[in-house]
């Protein structure tokens, strides 16, 4: 006659429990360490680029960005996430008519975000920008924007990052440009003239930027707008209207 084996005593079960608890604790510790290592390894590196390219508002001729323009962003070296993108475009001055000067600034409306695939060279950036026009003759400072754009190396005219230094071209095609709003510094007459000239609001504007990686950070953008003096021969209302109607032929 066979007897069932006696159950282990309480004293015999305690070592097994201690082993199980120890194994569980080690597994939890290793898991926590792995998570901590993964988080620590995901480091966003500040990356600097020089920037060239142009902006086209509606049907106006493309206007190149001035020299010393650049872009800086934090790019996560593990995930490729782009944060805190900041454009730097020095103020510039154009003269659409003899004796009529216009100051132009191109600034961020919000930090850019996106993603970069270091294996393929593909980059996508969501940006928001403002273009500020200062027309001394009209005593007006008007802001075009915000211009919300989806820049990508995969859009028409774009190219993925390759080479050393790494170089790529991002484009935004047919993005929306709102009409200028009347403000304390942008009177109705100036806003109406620029809106009419550009056909604002419009969905037919384009932006092209070529970025070249650089070891040097981009100098900060100054917000000082160039001041200009128009000649007395252009101070009539007709000349002022003409200046407003040609002030849209630039974007900074």
C-alpha positions in Angstrom: 0.0 0.0 0.0 1.5 3.3 -1.1 1.3 6.4 1.0 1.1 9.9 -0.3 4.3 11.9 0.4 4.0 14.1 3.4 3.7 17.9 2.6 6.9 19.9 3.2 7.1 21.3 6.6 6.9 25.1 7.2 10.6 25.2 7.8 11.3 23.5 4.4 9.1 26.0 2.6 10.8 29.1 3.9 14.0 28.8 1.9 12.0 28.4 -1.3 10.0 31.6 -0.5 13.2 33.5 0.2 14.7 32.3 -3.1 11.5 33.4 -5.0 11.5 36.8 -3.3 15.2 37.3 -4.1 14.7 36.3 -7.8 11.7 38.7 -8.1 13.7 41.5 -6.5 16.6 41.0 -8.8 14.3 41.0 -11.9 12.7 44.2 -10.7 16.1 45.8 -10.1 17.3 44.8 -13.5 14.2 46.1 -15.2 14.4 49.4 -13.4 18.1 49.7 -14.4 17.2 49.0 -18.0 14.6 51.7 -18.0 17.0 54.1 -16.4 19.7 53.3 -18.9 17.3 53.7 -21.8 16.2 57.1 -20.5 19.7 58.2 -19.9 20.9 57.1 -23.3 18.2 59.2 -25.0 20.1 62.5 -25.1 19.0 65.5 -27.2 22.0 67.0 -28.8 22.0 70.6 -29.9 22.7 70.7 -33.7 23.6 73.8 -35.6 23.0 74.5 -39.3 23.7 77.2 -41.7 20.6 78.1 -43.7 20.0 79.3 -47.3 16.9 79.3 -49.4 14.0 81.5 -50.2 10.4 82.3 -49.4 7.7 82.9 -52.0 4.4 84.5 -51.0 1.6 83.8 -53.5 2.8 84.8 -57.0 5.6 87.1 -55.9 9.2 86.4 -57.0 11.1 84.2 -54.6 13.3 86.2 -52.2 16.5 84.6 -50.8 17.3 84.6 -47.1 20.1 87.0 -46.2 23.7 85.8 -45.4 24.4 84.4 -42.0 21.0 82.8 -41.6 20.9 79.6 -39.6 18.8 77.1 -37.7 19.5 75.4 -34.4 17.5 72.4 -32.9 17.8 69.7 -30.3 17.9 66.3 -32.0 17.6 63.2 -29.8 20.4 60.8 -30.8 18.3 57.7 -30.1 14.8 58.6 -31.3 15.5 61.3 -33.8 12.9 63.6 -32.2 13.5 67.3 -33.0 12.6 69.9 -30.4 13.3 73.6 -29.8 14.0 74.4 -33.4 14.9 78.1 -33.7 15.6 80.0 -36.9 18.0 82.9 -37.1 17.6 85.3 -40.0 19.3 88.7 -39.7 17.1 91.8 -40.4 17.4 93.0 -44.0 16.4 96.0 -46.0 15.2 96.1 -49.5 14.3 99.0 -51.8 11.4 98.1 -54.0 11.3 101.7 -55.4 14.1 104.2 -55.6 14.2 106.1 -52.3 11.7 103.7 -50.6 13.2 101.3 -48.1 11.5 98.5 -46.3 12.9 96.6 -43.3 12.3 92.9 -43.1 12.5 90.4 -40.1 11.8 86.7 -40.3 11.3 85.1 -36.8 9.8 82.1 -35.1 6.2 82.3 -34.0 6.8 79.0 -32.0 9.7 76.6 -31.6 9.9 74.0 -34.4 9.5 70.3 -33.8 9.8 67.2 -36.0 11.9 64.1 -36.5 15.1 63.0 -38.2 16.1 59.6 -39.4 19.8 59.4 -39.4 19.8 56.1 -41.3 17.9 57.5 -44.3 18.6 61.2 -44.0 14.9 62.0 -44.0 13.8 65.0 -41.9 10.4 66.4 -41.2 9.8 69.7 -39.4 6.7 71.5 -38.3 7.4 75.3 -38.0 5.6 78.5 -37.4 7.0 81.8 -38.5 6.3 85.5 -38.7 7.5 88.0 -41.3 7.5 91.6 -40.1 7.6 94.5 -42.6 8.6 98.0 -41.6 7.7 100.6 -44.2 9.1 104.0 -43.1 7.3 105.9 -45.8 3.9 104.7 -44.6 4.9 104.8 -40.9 3.7 101.2 -40.7 5.0 98.0 -39.2 2.9 95.0 -40.3 3.3 91.3 -39.6 2.5 88.5 -42.1 1.7 85.3 -40.2 1.9 83.1 -38.4 2.9 81.0 -41.3 2.4 77.4 -40.2 4.4 75.1 -42.4 5.2 71.4 -42.8 8.8 71.2 -44.1 10.1 67.9 -45.3 12.9 66.5 -47.3 10.2 64.3 -49.0 8.2 67.3 -50.4 8.7 68.4 -54.0 12.1 70.0 -54.4 13.5 68.5 -51.2 16.5 66.2 -50.8 17.6 64.0 -47.9 20.7 64.7 -45.8 23.9 63.3 -47.1 27.6 64.1 -47.2 30.1 65.6 -44.8 29.1 68.2 -43.7 25.6 66.7 -43.8 23.4 68.7 -46.2 19.7 68.5 -46.9 16.9 70.6 -48.4 13.4 70.8 -46.9 10.5 72.4 -48.6 6.9 73.5 -47.7 4.6 73.6 -50.6 1.3 75.6 -51.0 1.0 76.5 -47.3 -1.6 79.0 -46.0 -0.8 82.7 -45.5 -3.4 84.7 -43.6 -4.4 88.2 -44.4 -2.6 91.0 -42.5 -4.5 92.2 -39.5 -5.0 95.9 -38.7 -3.0 96.7 -35.5 -1.7 99.8 -33.7 1.4 99.7 -35.9 -0.3 98.5 -39.1 -3.0 100.9 -40.2 -5.9 99.9 -42.4 -4.5 101.5 -45.5 -1.1 99.7 -45.3 -2.8 96.4 -44.5 -5.3 96.7 -47.3 -2.5 97.6 -49.8 -0.3 94.6 -48.9 -3.2 92.2 -48.8 -4.4 93.3 -52.2 -0.9 93.1 -53.7 -0.3 89.6 -52.4 -3.8 88.4 -52.7 -4.0 87.5 -49.1 -5.2 85.2 -47.7 -3.7 82.6 -50.0 -2.8 78.9 -50.1 -0.1 79.1 -52.8 3.0 80.1 -51.0 6.2 78.1 -50.8 9.3 77.9 -48.6 12.7 76.2 -49.4 15.6 75.9 -47.0 18.9 74.1 -47.4 20.5 73.2 -44.1 24.3 72.4 -43.8 25.4 71.0 -40.4 27.9 73.3 -38.6 30.1 73.1 -35.6 29.4 76.8 -34.8 26.2 78.0 -33.1 24.2 80.5 -35.0 24.5 84.1 -33.6 21.2 85.2 -31.9 18.8 87.2 -34.0 18.6 90.9 -33.3 15.1 92.4 -33.3 16.3 95.8 -34.3 14.5 96.9 -37.5 16.5 99.0 -39.9 15.4 102.6 -40.1 15.3 104.3 -43.4 14.4 107.7 -44.7 12.4 108.1 -47.9 13.2 111.0 -50.3 10.9 114.0 -50.3 10.0 113.3 -53.9 8.1 110.1 -52.8 6.1 111.5 -49.9 2.9 112.1 -51.9 -0.1 109.8 -51.4 0.4 108.3 -54.9 4.0 107.4 -54.1 2.9 105.9 -50.7 0.3 103.7 -52.5 2.9 102.6 -55.0 5.3 101.8 -52.2 2.6 99.7 -50.4 1.8 97.9 -53.7 5.4 96.9 -54.2 6.3 96.2 -50.5 5.1 92.6 -50.9 7.9 91.7 -53.3 10.1 90.4 -50.5 9.9 88.1 -47.6 13.2 88.5 -45.8 
